[in-house]
Amino acid sequence: MNETTRGSVGLLSDQSAVRRMNLGDVRLTYAVDGAMGLLPPAFFPDLPAGYWASHPSALNEQGQVAMSAGGLLVERDGRTLLIDAGFGPQTGETPLGPVNSGALPDTLAALGHDPAGLDTVAFTHLHVDHTGWAFTRNPDGTWRKTFPAARYLVAAAEWEPYGRGDKVPGAAPAAVLEQFAGTRITLVDSGEEIFPGVTAVVTPGHSPGHTSYVITSGSGSRLIAFGDAFHIPAQLAHPDWPSMPDIDGQAVLAARAQLTRELEQPDTLGFAFHFGDQAFGRLARAQAGLRAWEPVPTTVLMPAPRQLR
């Protein structure tokens, strides 16, 4: 694959390109699956009324929050980990805004990866936009693992309510959850190393066992993939600003405080699935001492594989 742009930073209002960066001996790539355009009043009903008007650069031309879906590809020592599996083949309008997704297998192929070659797939949580390609439906209506040789990892606290048969807001479709239940999944706890140099940190609140992953290079530099603990950069400055799908507001505050402390440590970057075309960045200080997201330059391998129609 030709690398079309080196060292660039995208716009918050754009869908994410397929971007790559190296963290010492670890290669990290946002394997984008698709595009979402979230309606601010629907997804962020409790944000201050004037926020969006005073921050037009946070919205696309349709007045939506640009949120991509996909998986973070982690390559190290010939092994490959995928964190999350995108939204899956979904196109159309939803109550929260439009979706155009389903490109993850093609993105992985363009990156030179066969789904059968992935070592591990770890999930931040089991919401629909993070589990879409965990399983693929066959023409006869049966299902199969999209990544047949991979271990599937889910936090024990995340799986617990599903294992009881509880309904969880925002969850993957029932048919997909049935596949998880019928598949041998590895349940993990906070502090476990799930892949060389990658540690799970359970950060509940958005979902029962929402999990972040800390990726540490051989030189000690780190990147924290924090899933949906933060949906927009403004929540770094205002951790009390909720997102509609959060199931436990107090736990979200605790998770964000924990993650903020980690992101403020030296030589630490973050990865955000939903920060427009600014997925890779660091925590910085802006005016009035507020925390801010500072995107870091990364290599564009492909433009956004899907756009909203």
N, C-alpha and C positions, 0 to 999 in steps of 0.2 A: 504494500500500500504506500502511495506517495503521501508524504506529509505536506499539506498544502500551506499551512501557516505556522510559523514558529514564534513562540514567546508572545502570544496574543492574549488579550483579555476581552471577554464578550460583554454584552449588555444584559442587565437584569431583566429587561423587557422582552428579550428574545428567547426562543426555545434553544435548549442546549445543543451545541455541536458535540460531536464525538471527540472528546479532548483527552490528552494523555500528559502525564508528568512522571518523572522518575524521583523516587525518594530513596536516595542511596542505591542499594542493591535491589530495590523493589520497583516494579513498573506498575503504574496505576492508570487505568483507562475507564472513562465513563462510557459504557456501552449503552447507548440510548435506545430506548424502545419506542417512545412516542411522545406526543404533545398533549398537554392539558391547558385549558384556559379557565381558571377559576374565577367565579364571580365574587368580587370582594364582599358585598353584603351577605352572601350566602355562606361563604367559607370563614369569613372574619366578622361576624355580626357585632362583636363587642369592641372593635377597634374604635378609637375616637372618630367622630363624624368627619372631621376636617383632614384626617391623615392623607387620604388618597388624593384629595384636591391639591394638597401642598407638596405631594411627592409624585408628580405625573410620570417621572422616569421609572417608577415601580410598576407601571401598567403598560400593556401592549396597546396597539392602535385601536383595539376594540374595547378598551377599558377593562381588560381582564388581567389577572395575575398569571404570567407565563410560568408554568410548572412542567418540567419534563419528567418522564418516568424511565427507568432502566435499571441497570445493575452496575456496580463498581467491580471491575475486573482487576484482580490482584495477582501478579505473576512474580514468582520467586523460585529460584533454584529448579526450574523446569516444572514446577507445579503451579496450578491455577485455581484460584478461589473466585467465586462470584458472590457478591453481597447483594441480595435481592434480585428479583426476576421480572421487573417491569409490570406493566398493566395488561399485557397480552393483546390479542387481536380484538380491539374494541374501537368502534368508530361511531360518532353520533353525539347527540345532546344528552346531558345528564342534568339533574336538578342543580348541580354545582357548577355547570359549565360544559363546554364542548371537549371532546376527546378524539384524538386520532392516533391510534397506537397499534403495535403489532410488528415492529421492525427488528426486534432483538435478535432473532435467529439470523437475519440477513446482516445485521451489524456485526455479530460475532464471526460470521463467515468472512466478511470483508476484513476483519482483524486477524484472520487466519486461524480461527478456533472452531473446531467441530464440537458441538454440544456433548458428544460422547467422550471427549477428552478432558472435560472439566473434572477436577479432583473433588471439590467441595462447593456446595451452595449453602450460604448462611443467610438467614432472614432476619431483618431488623424487627419485623412484626408481620402479622398475617392479614393485613388489609389488602383490598383488591388490587391496588396499584403497585404492590410490591411482590405479588405472588402470581402474576398473570401468566408467566411461562414456566411455572413450576411443573405443570403437567400439560400435556397436549392431548386433545380429543381426537381419536381415530375416526375414520369414515364410518365405522360400524357402531359408533357411539361409546365404545370403551375408551379408557384413558391409559396413558403411559407417562412415565417420567420423561420430561424433555431432556434431562441430563442423566442418562441411565446409569452411568458409573459413579456418579457423585454421591457423597454423603449429604443428606439434607439436615441442616442444623437449625433448631428453634429453641429459644429459651424455655426452660421448664415452666416458668411463671407465665409465659405467653400461651403455652399450650394448655395449661391447667383448665381454664374455663371451657375451652373447646372440647377437651377430653370429657368434661361433665355434660356436654351437650348444651351449654349456655349460649345465648345469642349475644354476640359482641358487635356493637355498631361499627360499620365500615368494613366488616370482615369480607374475605373472599367468598365467592358463591358457595352454596352448600355442597355442590358437586365437587368442587376443588377441595373443600375441607374434608370431604369423605375420602378423597385420595390421600391426603395427609394422614388421616386416621388409619388407612389401610396400608401405608408405606412405613417402612422402618426408618423413623426419623430419630436423630440423636438429640436428646434434650441436654441443654447446657446451662450452667449457672455463671454468675458474675465471677470474673477472675480466671476463667478457664481459657487456656490457649487452644484455639480451635484450628489453627493453621500456623505454620512457622512464622513467628513474630506477630501473630494476630490474636488479640485477647478480647473476649466478650465482656461487656460491661452492661448489666441490666439497668436500664433507665426508664422505669415505668411511668405511666401517666397518660401518654397519648394512647397507649393500649396496655393491657394488663402486664405484659412482660416485655415491652418495647426494649430493644437491645441496640446499643452502640458498639462499634468495633474499633479498637485501638491498634493501628498498624505501626510497628516499630522496625526501622531499618537496622542494618548491622552497625551503623555508626551512631545509633541512638536517636536519630530524628524520627518524628512521629506524625501520623495523620489519623484524625479521629473521624470516622464515618458515623455521623450522629442521626441518620435516618430522619424521622419526622418529629424529633424533639423540638426542632425549629423548622417552620415552613417558609418563612420570609426573613431576610436579614434584620428587619426592624424589631423582631422579637429578641435579638441579641441585646439591643439597647433597652428594650421594654419587655423583660421576661414575663411580666404579668399580663401581656396581651395574648389571649387564648386563640386557639383554632377550633372551629366547630366540632371536629371529630374527637377532640380530647375527652377521655372518659373520666379523668380524675385531675382536676385543676391544681390541687395542692401538690400532688405527686409530680405534675409537670413542672411546677416551680422548683421543686427539689432537684429534679433531673436536670433542669436548665442551669441551676446553680452549680451542680456537680460538674457538668460539661464545661461551663464557663471557666471554672477553676482550672480544668485540664487544658482548655484551649489557650489560656493565658500563660501556660508554662513555656519556657524557651524551646525553640526549635520544634514547634508544634503547629501543624496545619489542620484544617478541617475539610470535610467533604459533605456537601449538601445536595441531596437528590433534586430538590425543588427550587433552587435559587436561580431561576432563569438560566442564562448562559454564563453563570459565575459559580459553577459547582465547586471549584477548588479555591480555597482562600485561607486567610488567617484572621484572627480577632485583633482588632486595633482599637485605638481611641480616637473619636471624632470630636467635634465641637462640644463644649460644655462637659467634656470628659466622658461622654456616652460611648458605650461599646459600638463598634461598627465592623462590618464585614469588608475585608480588603482582598479582592480577588487577586490571585497570583497568576503570572503568565504561564500558559500551557500550550502544548502543540495541538493544533486542530488537524485531525486525521480525516474527518468527513464533516460536511455540514449537517445540520439537524436532519435526521432521516425522515421525519414527518413534520408537517406543519398543519395548523388549524385551517379548515376550509372557510 
